[in-house]
Amino acid sequence: MRQTIILKQIPNQTLSTVVGGQVINLNLYTANKILFCDLYLNKVLIQSGIKCNQGTYINQYASDFVGYLFFWDTLDLEPSYINFGGTTTLNYSDTDLLEELFLSQVANG
């Protein structure tokens, strides 16, 4: 199951949501035009200072979080708050979807 997490078009924001039955909190912040993220699971910090990249899992390291969080941009741009709600989305999936998304993007040119 893929779920899109709604973001505001502002450079720094904190949000709370439920994905895959898990309560997460995200701090998204921009420094030198680069997007970073802190990820909390049940109000416990599990990853901090994560650089957000196009098509790369935010939660790359072992933790109690189940599933995958990633930014996807339909134009293959690095994530930026300027494109939130447009070409850039933050997504959750309970299965590994990135290879499928990349192949689809290549096929559609």
KETI-810252 format. One record per residue: residue in one letter; residue number from 1; y, z negated, x negated of N, C-alpha, C in turn. Coordinates in steps of 0.2 Angstrom, whole numbers, plus 5000, padded with zeros to 4 digits. Layout:
BEGIN
a, NUM, Y, Z, X, Y, Z, X, Y, Z, X
...
***
This chain:
BEGIN
m, 1, 4994, 5000, 4996, 5000, 5000, 5000, 5006, 5000, 4996
r, 2, 5011, 5004, 4997, 5017, 5005, 4993, 5023, 5002, 4998
q, 3, 5027, 4998, 4995, 5033, 4995, 4999, 5039, 4996, 4995
t, 4, 5044, 4999, 4998, 5051, 4999, 4995, 5055, 4993, 4996
i, 5, 5058, 4991, 4990, 5062, 4985, 4991, 5069, 4987, 4991
i, 6, 5073, 4985, 4996, 5080, 4987, 4997, 5084, 4984, 4992
l, 7, 5088, 4988, 4989, 5093, 4985, 4984, 5100, 4987, 4986
k, 8, 5105, 4983, 4984, 5112, 4984, 4985, 5114, 4989, 4979
q, 9, 5120, 4992, 4981, 5122, 4997, 4975, 5128, 4993, 4972
i, 10, 5126, 4987, 4968, 5130, 4983, 4964, 5126, 4982, 4958
p, 11, 5130, 4980, 4952, 5127, 4980, 4946, 5123, 4973, 4945
n, 12, 5125, 4968, 4948, 5121, 4962, 4947, 5119, 4959, 4954
q, 13, 5113, 4957, 4955, 5111, 4955, 4962, 5105, 4950, 4961
t, 14, 5104, 4946, 4966, 5098, 4942, 4966, 5095, 4943, 4973
l, 15, 5089, 4943, 4974, 5086, 4944, 4980, 5079, 4941, 4980
s, 16, 5077, 4939, 4987, 5070, 4936, 4988, 5067, 4941, 4993
t, 17, 5060, 4942, 4992, 5057, 4946, 4997, 5049, 4944, 4996
v, 18, 5045, 4946, 5001, 5038, 4945, 5001, 5035, 4952, 5000
v, 19, 5030, 4952, 4995, 5027, 4958, 4993, 5019, 4956, 4992
g, 20, 5015, 4960, 4995, 5008, 4958, 4995, 5006, 4951, 4996
g, 21, 5010, 4948, 5001, 5009, 4941, 5003, 5012, 4936, 4998
q, 22, 5016, 4938, 4993, 5018, 4934, 4988, 5026, 4934, 4988
v, 23, 5029, 4928, 4988, 5036, 4927, 4988, 5039, 4928, 4981
i, 24, 5043, 4933, 4980, 5046, 4934, 4974, 5053, 4934, 4974
n, 25, 5057, 4932, 4968, 5064, 4932, 4968, 5065, 4936, 4962
l, 26, 5070, 4941, 4962, 5072, 4945, 4957, 5079, 4944, 4955
n, 27, 5081, 4943, 4949, 5088, 4944, 4947, 5089, 4950, 4943
l, 28, 5093, 4955, 4946, 5094, 4961, 4942, 5101, 4961, 4940
y, 29, 5102, 4963, 4933, 5108, 4963, 4930, 5109, 4968, 4925
t, 30, 5115, 4971, 4924, 5117, 4976, 4920, 5121, 4974, 4914
a, 31, 5118, 4976, 4908, 5122, 4975, 4902, 5122, 4981, 4898
n, 32, 5128, 4983, 4896, 5129, 4989, 4892, 5125, 4995, 4895
k, 33, 5126, 4996, 4902, 5123, 5001, 4906, 5116, 5001, 4906
i, 34, 5113, 4996, 4904, 5105, 4995, 4905, 5104, 4990, 4910
l, 35, 5099, 4991, 4914, 5096, 4987, 4919, 5091, 4982, 4917
f, 36, 5092, 4976, 4918, 5087, 4971, 4916, 5085, 4967, 4922
c, 37, 5079, 4963, 4922, 5076, 4959, 4928, 5073, 4953, 4925
d, 38, 5074, 4948, 4929, 5070, 4942, 4929, 5066, 4941, 4935
l, 39, 5060, 4940, 4934, 5055, 4940, 4940, 5052, 4933, 4941
y, 40, 5053, 4930, 4947, 5050, 4924, 4949, 5045, 4924, 4954
l, 41, 5040, 4921, 4954, 5034, 4920, 4959, 5034, 4913, 4961
n, 42, 5035, 4913, 4968, 5035, 4906, 4971, 5040, 4901, 4967
k, 43, 5046, 4904, 4966, 5052, 4901, 4963, 5050, 4898, 4955
v, 44, 5045, 4901, 4952, 5043, 4899, 4945, 5044, 4906, 4941
l, 45, 5049, 4905, 4936, 5050, 4911, 4932, 5044, 4913, 4928
i, 46, 5042, 4919, 4929, 5036, 4922, 4926, 5037, 4927, 4920
q, 47, 5043, 4931, 4921, 5046, 4935, 4916, 5053, 4936, 4916
s, 48, 5056, 4936, 4910, 5063, 4936, 4909, 5066, 4941, 4905
g, 49, 5072, 4944, 4906, 5075, 4949, 4902, 5071, 4955, 4901
i, 50, 5068, 4957, 4906, 5064, 4963, 4906, 5068, 4969, 4907
k, 51, 5068, 4974, 4902, 5072, 4980, 4902, 5068, 4985, 4908
c, 52, 5072, 4987, 4912, 5069, 4991, 4918, 5070, 4998, 4916
n, 53, 5064, 5002, 4916, 5064, 5009, 4914, 5061, 5013, 4920
q, 54, 5062, 5019, 4920, 5060, 5024, 4925, 5052, 5024, 4924
g, 55, 5048, 5023, 4929, 5041, 5024, 4929, 5037, 5019, 4925
t, 56, 5040, 5013, 4924, 5036, 5008, 4919, 5036, 5002, 4923
y, 57, 5030, 4999, 4923, 5029, 4992, 4927, 5034, 4987, 4924
i, 58, 5037, 4984, 4929, 5041, 4978, 4927, 5037, 4972, 4925
n, 59, 5031, 4971, 4928, 5027, 4966, 4927, 5021, 4968, 4922
q, 60, 5023, 4970, 4916, 5018, 4973, 4912, 5013, 4968, 4909
y, 61, 5015, 4961, 4909, 5011, 4956, 4905, 5007, 4952, 4910
a, 62, 5002, 4949, 4908, 4998, 4944, 4912, 5002, 4939, 4915
s, 63, 5001, 4938, 4921, 5004, 4932, 4925, 5000, 4932, 4932
d, 64, 5002, 4927, 4936, 4998, 4926, 4942, 5001, 4931, 4948
f, 65, 5006, 4935, 4946, 5008, 4940, 4951, 5003, 4945, 4952
v, 66, 5001, 4947, 4958, 4996, 4952, 4959, 5000, 4959, 4962
g, 67, 4998, 4964, 4959, 5001, 4970, 4961, 5006, 4973, 4955
y, 68, 5010, 4978, 4957, 5014, 4982, 4952, 5021, 4983, 4955
l, 69, 5026, 4981, 4951, 5033, 4982, 4953, 5036, 4987, 4948
f, 70, 5039, 4992, 4951, 5042, 4998, 4946, 5048, 5001, 4950
f, 71, 5052, 5004, 4945, 5058, 5008, 4948, 5055, 5015, 4947
w, 72, 5057, 5019, 4953, 5056, 5026, 4953, 5062, 5030, 4955
d, 73, 5063, 5035, 4951, 5069, 5039, 4952, 5067, 5047, 4953
t, 74, 5068, 5050, 4959, 5066, 5056, 4961, 5069, 5062, 4956
l, 75, 5074, 5060, 4952, 5077, 5065, 4947, 5075, 5063, 4940
d, 76, 5070, 5058, 4939, 5067, 5055, 4933, 5073, 5052, 4929
l, 77, 5078, 5049, 4932, 5083, 5046, 4928, 5081, 5038, 4927
e, 78, 5084, 5035, 4922, 5083, 5028, 4921, 5087, 5024, 4927
p, 79, 5084, 5019, 4929, 5086, 5015, 4934, 5094, 5013, 4933
s, 80, 5098, 5014, 4938, 5105, 5011, 4938, 5107, 5010, 4945
y, 81, 5111, 5004, 4945, 5113, 5002, 4952, 5117, 5008, 4955
i, 82, 5120, 5012, 4952, 5123, 5018, 4955, 5119, 5022, 4959
n, 83, 5113, 5022, 4958, 5108, 5026, 4962, 5104, 5023, 4966
f, 84, 5105, 5016, 4967, 5101, 5012, 4972, 5102, 5015, 4979
g, 85, 5097, 5015, 4983, 5098, 5018, 4990, 5099, 5025, 4990
g, 86, 5098, 5029, 4984, 5099, 5036, 4983, 5092, 5038, 4980
t, 87, 5093, 5040, 4974, 5087, 5043, 4970, 5083, 5038, 4967
t, 88, 5085, 5032, 4966, 5082, 5026, 4963, 5080, 5021, 4968
t, 89, 5073, 5019, 4968, 5070, 5014, 4972, 5066, 5009, 4968
l, 90, 5066, 5003, 4970, 5062, 4998, 4967, 5056, 4997, 4972
n, 91, 5050, 4998, 4969, 5044, 4998, 4973, 5039, 4993, 4971
y, 92, 5035, 4991, 4976, 5029, 4987, 4975, 5023, 4991, 4977
s, 93, 5017, 4990, 4973, 5011, 4993, 4976, 5005, 4988, 4974
d, 94, 5000, 4988, 4978, 4995, 4984, 4976, 4989, 4988, 4972
t, 95, 4991, 4994, 4971, 4986, 4998, 4967, 4991, 5002, 4962
d, 96, 4988, 5004, 4956, 4992, 5008, 4951, 4993, 5015, 4954
l, 97, 5000, 5016, 4955, 5002, 5023, 4958, 5006, 5027, 4953
l, 98, 5007, 5025, 4947, 5012, 5028, 4943, 5009, 5035, 4941
e, 99, 5003, 5036, 4939, 5000, 5042, 4937, 5000, 5047, 4942
e, 100, 4999, 5045, 4948, 4999, 5049, 4954, 5006, 5052, 4955
l, 101, 5011, 5047, 4955, 5018, 5049, 4956, 5021, 5054, 4950
f, 102, 5019, 5053, 4944, 5021, 5057, 4939, 5018, 5064, 4940
l, 103, 5011, 5064, 4942, 5008, 5071, 4943, 5011, 5075, 4949
s, 104, 5013, 5071, 4954, 5016, 5074, 4960, 5023, 5077, 4958
q, 105, 5027, 5073, 4953, 5033, 5075, 4951, 5033, 5082, 4947
v, 106, 5028, 5082, 4943, 5027, 5088, 4938, 5025, 5094, 4943
a, 107, 5020, 5093, 4947, 5018, 5098, 4952, 5024, 5101, 4956
n, 108, 5028, 5097, 4958, 5034, 5099, 4962, 5040, 5101, 4958
g, 109, 5039, 5101, 4952, 5044, 5103, 4947, 5051, 5101, 4948
***
